């Protein structure tokens, strides 16, 4: 497990990609549990824990389907016989593992800094941009493409997650 943690840290430093992670369902399960546990850390005490876990679950589900659909589309449109669907476990583990780590760091920073300070907003912006670039790096490696295209896929992934969450917010709170 320590080797996997080192690989995640190397992905965060852009020196390795998801292909360096083991392709095991156990790693994906651990990373999913880590995302749910990080979802328990609440930044705003007025927000219930169940809502945080609910949004963590939505993020996990949307991410898993997004990656599965993306790899299927890439495989179907690939001129050579590369099996992109075989990268599914590694890409899911990479994206969700990086998300758990960055969300954990963001939650710790939010607990330390006064929420009224502009510094907190700047740190959220910087961490969000950093996460976008790391996810772009992961998608670049997963889809054998350029960093620009990887960033585009990362942006599409973020928009998809926010869109689905906004739908659930509208349905649950109307």
N, C-alpha and C positions, 0 to 999 in steps of 0.2 A: 504494500500500500504506500510506503514511503517513496518508492520509485515512481508510482503514479502521481503523487503529490509533486515530485520534482519535475515530472513531465508537464504538469499543469502550470507550474511556475515558469518553465521554459517556454510554454505557449504564451504566457503573459509577457514574456520578454521578446517574443517574436522569433525565437531561435528554433522552435520545433512546431510541428503541426499536429492535427488530430491523428494523422497516420502513425504517429509514434506511440499513441495510446493502445493498450491491449483491446482487442475486439471481444470483450466478454460482457455478458448481460449483468454479471455481478457488479461490475464497475458502474454501469449505467444505473442500476438500482441504488447503489450507494450515493451516487451524485443526485439522483432524484430525492432521496431522503434528506441529503444535505440542503437541497433547495427548500424543502418543506420546513426543515429546522430553522433555516435562516429566515423563512417567512414568519416564524414565531417572534422574531425580534421586531418589536413595534417601535416606530419612531414617534408616533403620536399616541399618547395614552388614551385618547378618546376613541381610537379605532379598535374594534374588537379583534381578538386573535383569530377567530374563525374567518373574518374577512381577509386578513393577511394570508392565511393558509389557502383560502379560496382563490385569491389572485395568484399565489405561487402555483397552485394546481393548474390554473388556466394557462399560465406561462409555460409550464412543463408540457401540457397537452398540445398547445399551439405549436411549440417548438418541435416536438416529436413529429407531428403531422407535417409541418412545414419542411423539415429536413427529409422526411420520407418522400413527400411529393416532389421536392426539388431534385433529389437523387434519381427518382424514377424518370422524371422529364429529361434529365441530363443523359441517363442511360439510353432512353428511347431515341434521342436525337444525336447520339454519338456515332460518328462514322466508323470508328473502330470497335472492337469487341471488349471494351473495358466495362467491367461490372461495377458500376457506381453504387448499386444498392448494398454491396458487401461492405461499404464504408459507413453504413448507417449507425452501427453501435459506436464507432469511434467518433463520428461527427456529433452525435447526440451527447455522448459523454463529454466531449470537448466543449461544446457550447454551454451545456448545463453546468459543467464543472466550473468554467470561467465565470458564468453568471453567479453561481453560489459564492465564489470567492469575492467577486466585486460587490455583490449585494451585502455580504458580511462586512466588508471594509466600509461600505457606505453607511451601514447601520451603526457601526462603531463610531464613525466620524460624527454622525447625526446625534448620537447620545452624548458626545463630548462637547460639541459646539452648540451654543445657544441658537435655537431655530429662528430667532428674529434677526440674526446677523446675516449680512450680505455674503460673508465668507462661506457660509454653508451653501448658499445657492451657487456660488462660483465653483465650489468643490464638487457639487452634484453635476454641474455642467461639464467640468473637466473629466470626472469619472465616467459620465455617460459617453462623452466623445472617445475616451480611451476604450471603453467596452465596445463601442461601435467599430473601432479600428481592430481590436483583437478578434471580434467576431468576423470582420472582413478578412482577416488573415486566415482564420479557420476555414471560412467558405472558399477562399482562394485555393487553399490546399485541397479541400474536399472536391471541388469541381474542376481542378486543373485549369485554372484561368488566371487572369491578371488580378492585381490588388484592386484596381479600379472596379472591376466587375464584382470582386468579392465584397467590396464596400457597398456596392449597389444591392447585392443580395442581403447583406447585413441590414441595410436601411429598409428594404422590403420586409425582412423578418420583424424588425422593430415596429414598423407601421402595422403589420398584420397583428402582432401581439396587442398593441394599443387599440386597434380597431375592435378586436374581439372583446377586450376588457371593457371598452366603452359600451358595447352592445349589452354586456352583462350588467354594467352599472345602470344603464337605462331600464333594463327589464326588472332588476331587483329593487330599484329605489323609486319607481313611479307608483 
